[in-house]
């Protein structure tokens, strides 16, 4: 798929939706535009069909439908609640201290950012359904690419090595989907390619079973994937799979009650030796050409975007347009030629405090715009209150601006090497091995790049790591997971504005460490049960 993944996304999502999806696993309903447009064998007889089909599986991460960025191929959901990366942003970022969404009349967002959600929240349904769509699309590709199918269709031997690699990537994407279900919902229905498409209701996997399922799937597929950095940007390889395994083990104590920090360190060290390198300029990771500039050395897995070929209201579009404050009067920092969304996104005062102090004045990660703005937010609906950020921009690394309106070319960096540096330090402090000197060195690599002050060994504590993760990784959909792992999401150890619904913040019950299974998903799969407390 050399240099073609963006160009294939829209067509390929269209194709894979038609093949085998007139009825689907009962946990989500994909609506084909024209069920008679493709027949399986007719489609797969075309040159490059399997390349298009695997691109369609990837497309589910980036796109929401075949009728443009405002459409959704999941019944009953609009594009604003059904894009994969945006779902991560809503549930992992807006539920924390990292961001406040101004327009609380948008369905579901008030309850998410005030930690008062219920099982009927449409944003939860959107995320759960989109993740299940990823499982379904992966399974369909695997059904259509068995040796028996390839033989029936007389697929040339010269194409089969590529198809075998695509199959491994489909299995990874399915495991990634179940990893996100594990993290956010704690349980999921089991579907694999052996199950006939139809009304079958998948058996529920509890959190322990789901953990073991993701672990097994990733380990089993690892050797079949391309080596780290062995495929084009936006595709998964062994480095991507090792990253999810490292994340899985780093959070194992939360997921299963059993620490696995040694196992996390095993994969962390493998990633550190796999040929990735930090971009020299931190901000190049978030510019309009981050899928082609030096950031490709650092971004382990990104959700691609392309203004011409694959537009969606995904997380980068939301955070660029939403970051334009109503009192700024321009959007030149964001690289967009439109007035923005009137200060849709601000940050809480508690998050702004992470950059207080002289050592952060010239820190490249400190992109807070404070001139003419107040730090405190008493009225969520007033976009003039609160500070804003310039995390993502459509401006390219050479300073040029393609003059786009609303949509961008900026990829969403789901996993970055910088995170691995931080994970090493944390796993070491939690007893996972490694060395203190190496942990400090890896942290200082990040701080030196950012023009921040280096630290010494006595300064490396878990509290420091949590704050440093906030400074390095904000708005990359890690914060909720981090706060839970450090015991500061629920309860009262850490309070931020509007936590629990109050402007000043209040403690929240530990049931909030998991989201509820959406009520609609429960009604369509009788094997699913609700999480405690909902």
C-alpha positions as CSV (number, residue, x, y, z in Angstrom):
1,X,0.0,0.0,0.0
2,X,2.9,2.3,-0.7
3,X,1.7,5.9,-0.4
4,X,-1.9,4.9,-1.1
5,X,-3.6,4.5,2.2
6,X,-5.3,8.0,2.2
7,X,-6.4,7.6,-1.4
8,X,-7.9,4.2,-0.7
9,X,-9.8,5.1,2.4
10,X,-13.1,6.3,1.1
11,X,-13.4,3.8,-1.7
12,X,-12.3,0.9,0.5
13,X,-14.8,1.7,3.3
14,X,-17.5,1.7,0.7
15,X,-16.3,-1.6,-0.6
16,X,-16.0,-3.5,2.7
17,X,-19.4,-2.1,3.9
18,X,-21.1,-3.8,1.0
19,X,-19.4,-7.2,1.3
20,X,-21.2,-9.3,3.9
21,X,-22.8,-6.4,5.8
22,X,-26.4,-6.4,4.9
23,X,-26.8,-7.9,8.4
24,X,-24.2,-7.8,11.1
25,X,-23.2,-8.8,14.6
26,X,-26.1,-7.6,16.7
27,X,-24.0,-5.2,18.8
28,X,-23.8,-2.7,15.9
29,X,-25.7,-2.1,12.7
30,X,-23.8,-1.0,9.6
31,X,-26.0,0.5,6.9
32,X,-24.9,-0.2,3.3
33,X,-25.7,2.5,0.8
34,X,-26.7,-0.1,-1.8
35,X,-26.6,-3.8,-0.8
36,X,-26.5,-4.9,-4.4
37,X,-23.6,-2.7,-5.5
38,X,-21.0,-5.5,-4.9
39,X,-21.0,-9.2,-4.8
40,X,-18.1,-10.9,-2.9
41,X,-16.5,-12.7,-5.8
42,X,-17.1,-9.9,-8.3
43,X,-15.3,-7.4,-6.0
44,X,-12.4,-9.7,-5.1
45,X,-11.8,-10.6,-8.7
46,X,-10.7,-7.0,-9.3
47,X,-6.9,-6.3,-9.3
48,X,-5.9,-4.8,-5.9
49,X,-9.2,-5.8,-4.3
50,X,-7.6,-7.1,-1.1
51,X,-5.5,-4.0,-0.8
52,X,-8.7,-2.0,-1.0
53,X,-10.4,-4.2,1.5
54,X,-7.8,-3.9,4.2
55,X,-7.7,-0.2,3.6
56,X,-11.4,-0.3,4.3
57,X,-10.7,-1.9,7.7
58,X,-8.3,0.9,8.5
59,X,-10.8,3.4,7.2
60,X,-13.1,2.6,10.1
61,X,-10.6,4.4,12.3
62,X,-10.7,7.6,10.3
63,X,-14.1,7.9,8.5
64,X,-17.7,7.6,9.6
65,X,-19.6,7.0,6.4
66,X,-19.6,7.0,2.6
67,X,-21.5,10.2,2.0
68,X,-18.9,12.6,3.3
69,X,-17.7,13.8,6.7
70,X,-21.2,14.5,8.0
71,X,-22.5,10.9,7.4
72,X,-22.4,7.8,9.6
73,X,-22.6,4.2,8.5
74,X,-23.8,3.1,11.9
75,X,-27.5,3.4,12.2
76,X,-28.9,5.9,14.6
77,X,-25.6,7.8,15.1
78,X,-24.3,11.0,13.5
79,X,-20.7,11.8,12.6
80,X,-20.2,13.8,15.7
81,X,-20.6,10.7,17.9
82,X,-19.4,7.9,15.7
83,X,-15.8,8.6,14.7
84,X,-13.2,6.3,16.3
85,X,-10.6,8.9,17.2
86,X,-13.2,11.4,18.3
87,X,-14.8,8.8,20.6
88,X,-11.4,8.3,22.2
89,X,-11.0,12.1,22.6
90,X,-14.5,12.4,24.1
91,X,-14.0,9.6,26.6
92,X,-10.3,9.8,27.4
93,X,-9.8,13.6,27.3
94,X,-13.1,15.4,28.0
95,X,-13.8,13.3,31.0
96,X,-10.6,14.7,32.7
97,X,-8.9,17.9,33.5
98,X,-7.5,18.3,30.0
99,X,-10.4,20.0,28.2
100,X,-13.8,21.7,28.6
101,X,-16.3,21.7,25.7
102,X,-18.3,25.0,25.6
103,X,-21.4,23.8,24.0
104,X,-23.0,21.6,26.6
105,X,-26.2,21.3,24.6
106,X,-24.4,18.9,22.2
107,X,-25.9,15.5,23.0
108,X,-24.0,13.7,25.7
109,X,-21.0,16.0,26.2
110,X,-22.2,17.7,29.4
111,X,-22.5,14.3,31.2
112,X,-19.1,13.2,29.9
113,X,-17.2,16.3,31.1
114,X,-19.0,16.4,34.4
115,X,-18.6,12.7,35.1
116,X,-22.3,12.1,35.4
117,X,-22.9,9.9,32.4
118,X,-25.5,7.1,32.3
119,X,-26.0,4.1,30.0
120,X,-28.2,6.1,27.6
121,X,-25.4,8.6,26.8
122,X,-25.2,8.8,22.9
123,X,-21.4,9.4,23.0
124,X,-20.9,6.1,24.8
125,X,-23.1,4.3,22.3
126,X,-21.1,5.9,19.5
127,X,-17.8,4.7,20.9
128,X,-19.0,1.2,21.7
129,X,-20.6,0.8,18.3
130,X,-17.7,2.1,16.3
131,X,-15.3,-0.2,18.2
132,X,-17.6,-3.1,17.4
133,X,-17.6,-2.0,13.8
134,X,-13.9,-2.4,13.8
135,X,-14.2,-5.9,15.1
136,X,-16.8,-6.7,12.4
137,X,-14.8,-5.2,9.6
138,X,-11.7,-7.1,10.7
139,X,-13.6,-10.4,10.9
140,X,-15.1,-9.9,7.4
141,X,-11.7,-9.3,5.9
142,X,-10.4,-12.5,7.5
143,X,-13.4,-14.5,6.2
144,X,-12.7,-13.3,2.7
145,X,-9.0,-14.0,2.7
146,X,-8.7,-17.6,3.8
147,X,-6.6,-20.0,1.7
148,X,-9.8,-21.6,0.6
149,X,-11.2,-18.3,-0.6
150,X,-7.9,-17.4,-2.4
151,X,-7.9,-20.7,-4.1
152,X,-11.5,-20.4,-5.2
153,X,-10.8,-17.0,-6.7
154,X,-7.5,-18.1,-8.3
155,X,-5.6,-15.3,-6.6
156,X,-2.0,-15.4,-8.0
157,X,0.8,-16.6,-5.7
158,X,2.6,-13.3,-6.2
159,X,-0.2,-11.5,-4.3
160,X,-0.5,-14.0,-1.4
161,X,2.4,-12.7,0.7
162,X,0.9,-9.3,0.8
163,X,-2.5,-10.7,1.6
164,X,-1.0,-12.7,4.5
165,X,0.4,-9.5,5.9
166,X,-3.0,-7.8,5.5
167,X,-4.5,-10.6,7.5
168,X,-2.1,-10.0,10.3
169,X,-3.0,-6.3,10.3
170,X,-6.7,-7.2,10.4
171,X,-6.1,-9.3,13.5
172,X,-4.1,-6.5,15.1
173,X,-6.9,-4.0,14.4
174,X,-9.4,-6.4,16.0
175,X,-7.1,-6.8,19.0
176,X,-6.8,-3.0,19.2
177,X,-10.5,-2.6,19.2
178,X,-10.9,-5.1,22.1
179,X,-8.1,-3.3,24.0
180,X,-10.1,-0.1,23.9
181,X,-13.2,-2.0,25.0
182,X,-11.1,-3.5,27.9
183,X,-9.9,-0.1,28.9
184,X,-13.1,1.9,28.7
185,X,-15.9,-0.6,29.2
186,X,-14.3,-3.6,30.9
187,X,-16.2,-6.2,29.0
188,X,-17.2,-7.0,25.5
189,X,-18.9,-9.7,23.3
190,X,-16.7,-12.2,21.6
191,X,-16.8,-12.3,17.8
192,X,-14.2,-13.8,15.5
193,X,-14.1,-14.8,11.8
194,X,-15.5,-18.2,12.5
195,X,-18.9,-16.8,13.4
196,X,-21.3,-16.5,10.5
197,X,-22.5,-12.9,9.9
198,X,-26.1,-12.5,11.1
199,X,-28.0,-12.1,14.3
200,X,-25.7,-14.1,16.5
201,X,-25.3,-12.6,20.0
202,X,-21.6,-12.9,21.1
203,X,-20.8,-14.3,24.5
204,X,-19.7,-11.8,27.1
205,X,-16.0,-11.7,28.1
206,X,-15.5,-10.2,31.6
207,X,-12.4,-8.0,32.2
208,X,-10.1,-10.8,33.0
209,X,-11.2,-12.9,30.0
210,X,-11.0,-9.8,27.8
211,X,-7.4,-9.0,29.0
212,X,-6.3,-12.6,28.2
213,X,-8.0,-12.5,24.8
214,X,-6.2,-9.3,23.8
215,X,-2.9,-10.6,25.1
216,X,-3.2,-13.9,23.2
217,X,-4.3,-12.3,20.0
218,X,-1.4,-9.8,20.0
219,X,1.2,-12.4,20.9
220,X,-0.1,-14.8,18.3
221,X,0.0,-12.2,15.5
222,X,3.2,-10.5,16.3
223,X,5.6,-12.7,14.2
224,X,3.3,-12.4,11.2
225,X,3.4,-8.6,11.1
226,X,5.9,-6.4,9.3
227,X,9.0,-5.4,11.3
228,X,8.9,-2.1,13.1
229,X,8.7,0.8,10.6
230,X,8.4,-1.8,7.9
231,X,5.2,-0.5,6.3
232,X,3.8,2.9,5.4
233,X,2.6,5.5,7.9
234,X,-0.9,4.7,9.1
235,X,-0.4,0.9,8.9
236,X,0.3,-1.4,11.9
237,X,3.5,-3.4,12.3
238,X,5.3,-5.3,15.1
239,X,6.2,-2.0,16.8
240,X,2.5,-1.1,17.0
241,X,1.6,-4.5,18.4
242,X,4.4,-4.3,21.0
243,X,3.1,-0.9,22.0
244,X,-0.4,-2.2,22.7
245,X,1.1,-5.1,24.6
246,X,3.2,-2.7,26.7
247,X,0.1,-0.6,27.4
248,X,-1.8,-3.7,28.3
249,X,0.8,-4.8,30.8
250,X,1.4,-1.3,32.3
251,X,-2.3,-1.2,33.1
252,X,-2.7,-4.9,34.1
253,X,-3.0,-4.1,37.8
254,X,-6.1,-1.9,37.0
255,X,-7.5,-4.4,34.5
256,X,-7.0,-7.7,36.4
257,X,-5.6,-6.8,39.9
258,X,-2.3,-8.5,39.1
259,X,0.8,-6.3,38.3
260,X,2.6,-7.1,35.1
261,X,5.3,-4.3,35.1
262,X,8.1,-6.7,34.2
263,X,6.2,-7.8,31.1
264,X,5.5,-4.1,30.3
265,X,9.3,-3.4,30.5
266,X,10.0,-6.3,28.2
267,X,8.1,-4.8,25.4
268,X,9.1,-1.2,26.3
269,X,12.7,-2.1,25.9
270,X,12.0,-3.9,22.6
271,X,10.3,-0.8,21.2
272,X,13.2,1.4,22.4
273,X,15.5,-0.8,20.4
274,X,13.3,-1.0,17.3
275,X,14.6,1.9,15.3
276,X,12.2,4.7,16.3
277,X,13.6,8.1,17.2
278,X,12.2,11.3,18.7
279,X,11.5,14.1,16.2
280,X,13.9,17.0,16.7
281,X,10.9,19.4,16.9
282,X,8.2,18.4,19.3
283,X,5.5,20.3,17.4
284,X,6.2,18.5,14.2
285,X,4.3,15.6,15.7
286,X,1.1,17.7,15.4
287,X,1.6,19.6,12.1
288,X,-0.2,19.2,8.8
289,X,2.5,17.1,7.3
290,X,3.1,14.8,10.4
291,X,2.5,11.7,8.2
292,X,5.5,12.7,6.0
293,X,7.9,14.9,8.1
294,X,10.3,13.7,10.8
295,X,7.4,12.8,13.0
296,X,7.2,9.5,11.1
297,X,10.3,8.4,13.1
298,X,8.4,9.0,16.4
299,X,4.7,8.2,15.7
300,X,4.3,4.4,16.2
301,X,0.7,4.4,15.0
302,X,-1.4,7.3,13.6
303,X,-4.9,7.7,12.2
304,X,-4.3,9.3,8.9
305,X,-6.1,12.3,7.5
306,X,-6.2,13.9,4.1
307,X,-8.1,17.0,3.0
308,X,-8.7,15.8,-0.5
309,X,-9.4,12.1,0.0
310,X,-10.6,11.4,3.6
311,X,-12.4,14.1,5.5
312,X,-14.0,13.5,8.9
313,X,-14.9,15.4,12.0
314,X,-12.2,13.4,13.9
315,X,-10.2,14.5,16.9
316,X,-7.7,16.7,15.1
317,X,-10.4,18.6,13.2
318,X,-12.2,19.1,16.5
319,X,-9.2,20.2,18.4
320,X,-7.9,22.6,15.7
321,X,-11.3,24.3,15.1
322,X,-12.3,24.1,18.7
323,X,-9.1,25.6,19.9
324,X,-9.7,28.9,18.3
325,X,-10.8,31.2,21.1
326,X,-13.6,33.7,20.6
327,X,-11.4,36.6,21.9
328,X,-8.4,35.7,19.7
329,X,-9.9,37.1,16.6
330,X,-7.8,35.0,14.2
331,X,-6.8,31.4,13.6
332,X,-3.3,31.9,12.2
333,X,-1.8,29.6,14.9
334,X,-4.1,26.8,13.9
335,X,-3.5,27.0,10.1
336,X,-7.2,27.1,9.3
337,X,-8.9,29.6,7.0
338,X,-12.2,29.8,8.8
339,X,-13.4,31.5,12.0
340,X,-13.2,28.4,14.1
341,X,-15.8,27.2,16.4
342,X,-16.0,30.2,18.8
343,X,-13.8,28.9,21.6
344,X,-15.3,25.5,21.8
345,X,-12.4,24.0,23.8
346,X,-10.7,25.4,26.9
347,X,-8.5,23.8,29.6
348,X,-9.2,23.6,33.3
349,X,-7.1,25.8,35.7
350,X,-5.7,22.6,37.2
351,X,-4.3,21.5,33.9
352,X,-2.8,24.9,33.2
353,X,-1.0,24.7,36.5
354,X,1.1,21.8,35.0
355,X,3.0,24.5,33.1
356,X,3.4,26.9,36.0
357,X,7.0,27.8,36.8
358,X,10.0,29.4,35.0
359,X,11.2,26.0,33.7
360,X,8.2,25.8,31.4
361,X,8.1,29.4,30.0
362,X,10.1,28.3,26.9
363,X,8.9,24.7,26.9
364,X,7.8,23.8,23.3
365,X,5.0,21.8,24.8
366,X,3.6,24.8,26.5
367,X,1.3,26.0,23.8
368,X,-1.2,27.8,26.1
369,X,-2.6,31.1,24.8
370,X,-3.2,33.3,27.8
371,X,-3.1,36.9,26.6
372,X,-6.5,38.5,27.2
373,X,-7.9,35.4,28.9
374,X,-8.8,34.4,32.4
375,X,-7.7,31.1,33.8
376,X,-10.8,30.4,35.9
377,X,-14.0,29.0,34.4
378,X,-17.2,29.7,36.3
379,X,-19.5,29.4,33.3
380,X,-18.9,26.6,30.9
381,X,-20.9,28.3,28.2
382,X,-18.8,31.4,28.2
383,X,-16.0,30.8,25.7
384,X,-14.1,33.9,26.9
385,X,-13.4,32.2,30.2
386,X,-10.5,29.7,30.5
387,X,-7.2,29.3,28.6
388,X,-6.9,27.8,25.2
389,X,-4.2,25.6,23.6
390,X,-2.6,25.2,20.1
391,X,-1.8,21.5,20.2
392,X,-2.7,20.6,16.6
393,X,-2.2,22.8,13.5
394,X,-2.6,22.4,9.8
395,X,0.6,24.4,9.2
396,X,3.4,22.3,7.8
397,X,6.8,21.8,9.2
398,X,8.3,24.1,6.6
399,X,5.9,26.9,7.7
400,X,3.7,26.7,4.6
401,X,-0.1,26.6,5.0
402,X,-2.3,24.9,2.4
403,X,-5.2,27.3,3.2
404,X,-7.8,24.7,4.0
405,X,-11.2,25.4,5.5
406,X,-12.2,23.3,8.6
407,X,-10.5,20.0,7.6
408,X,-6.8,19.2,7.8
409,X,-4.1,16.8,6.7
410,X,-2.9,16.3,10.3
411,X,-2.8,12.7,11.4
412,X,-3.9,11.8,15.0
413,X,-0.9,10.2,16.8
414,X,-2.5,7.3,18.7
415,X,0.9,6.1,19.9
416,X,4.3,7.9,20.1
417,X,7.8,7.0,21.1
418,X,7.7,9.8,23.7
419,X,5.1,7.8,25.6
420,X,7.5,4.8,25.6
421,X,10.1,7.0,27.3
422,X,7.6,7.8,30.0
423,X,6.4,4.3,30.3
424,X,9.9,3.0,30.9
425,X,10.4,5.4,33.9
426,X,7.0,4.5,35.4
427,X,7.5,0.7,34.9
428,X,10.9,1.0,36.6
429,X,9.5,2.9,39.6
430,X,6.7,0.3,39.9
431,X,9.2,-2.5,40.1
432,X,9.4,-3.6,36.5
433,X,13.1,-3.6,36.2
434,X,15.4,-1.4,34.1
435,X,17.6,1.2,35.7
436,X,17.1,4.5,37.4
437,X,19.8,6.2,35.4
438,X,18.2,5.0,32.1
439,X,14.8,6.2,33.3
440,X,16.1,9.7,34.1
441,X,18.0,9.8,30.8
442,X,14.8,8.9,28.8
443,X,12.8,11.6,30.6
444,X,15.6,14.2,30.0
445,X,15.5,13.3,26.3
446,X,12.0,14.7,26.2
447,X,12.7,17.7,28.4
448,X,15.8,18.7,26.5
449,X,13.9,18.5,23.2
450,X,11.2,20.8,24.8
451,X,13.9,23.2,26.0
452,X,12.8,22.4,29.6
453,X,15.0,21.9,32.6
454,X,16.5,18.4,33.0
455,X,15.9,16.5,36.2
456,X,18.1,14.4,38.5
457,X,17.4,11.0,40.0
458,X,16.0,12.3,43.2
459,X,13.3,14.2,41.3
460,X,12.0,11.1,39.5
461,X,8.8,10.1,41.4
462,X,5.4,8.7,40.3
463,X,3.8,12.1,40.9
464,X,6.4,13.7,38.7
465,X,5.8,11.1,35.9
466,X,2.0,11.7,36.0
467,X,2.5,15.5,35.6
468,X,5.1,14.9,32.9
469,X,2.8,12.7,31.0
470,X,0.2,15.5,31.1
471,X,2.8,18.0,29.7
472,X,4.0,15.7,27.0
473,X,0.9,13.8,25.9
474,X,-2.1,16.1,26.5
475,X,-4.9,15.8,24.0
476,X,-3.6,12.5,22.7
477,X,-6.3,10.4,24.5
478,X,-4.2,9.0,27.4
479,X,-5.3,11.2,30.4
480,X,-8.2,9.2,31.7
481,X,-6.3,6.0,31.6
482,X,-3.3,7.6,33.3
483,X,-5.4,9.2,36.1
484,X,-7.1,5.8,36.8
485,X,-3.7,4.0,36.9
486,X,-2.4,6.5,39.4
487,X,-5.5,6.4,41.5
488,X,-6.5,10.0,40.8
489,X,-9.5,9.8,38.5
490,X,-12.3,8.7,40.9
491,X,-12.3,9.6,44.6
492,X,-11.0,12.9,46.0
493,X,-7.2,12.6,45.7
494,X,-7.2,15.0,42.7
495,X,-10.0,17.5,42.0
496,X,-10.4,19.6,38.9
497,X,-13.1,22.1,37.8
498,X,-16.4,20.5,37.0
499,X,-15.3,17.0,38.1
500,X,-18.5,15.4,39.4
501,X,-20.7,18.2,38.1
502,X,-19.7,21.1,40.4
503,X,-17.8,24.1,39.1
504,X,-15.2,23.7,41.8
505,X,-15.1,19.9,41.5
506,X,-16.1,17.2,43.8
507,X,-15.0,13.5,44.3
508,X,-16.7,10.9,42.1
509,X,-17.5,7.3,42.8
510,X,-15.1,4.6,41.7
511,X,-17.8,3.1,39.5
512,X,-16.8,5.9,37.1
513,X,-13.5,4.2,36.5
514,X,-15.5,2.2,33.9
515,X,-18.1,3.4,31.5
516,X,-21.5,1.6,31.4
517,X,-22.4,-0.7,28.6
518,X,-24.7,1.3,26.4
519,X,-28.4,0.5,27.1
520,X,-29.0,-0.1,23.4
521,X,-26.1,-2.6,23.2
522,X,-27.6,-4.5,26.2
523,X,-31.0,-4.6,24.4
524,X,-29.5,-6.1,21.3
525,X,-27.3,-8.7,23.0
526,X,-28.9,-10.5,25.9
527,X,-25.5,-12.0,26.8
528,X,-24.1,-8.7,27.9
529,X,-24.5,-7.5,31.5
530,X,-24.2,-4.0,32.9
531,X,-21.2,-2.8,34.9
532,X,-21.7,-2.4,38.6
533,X,-23.3,0.8,39.8
534,X,-25.2,1.7,36.6
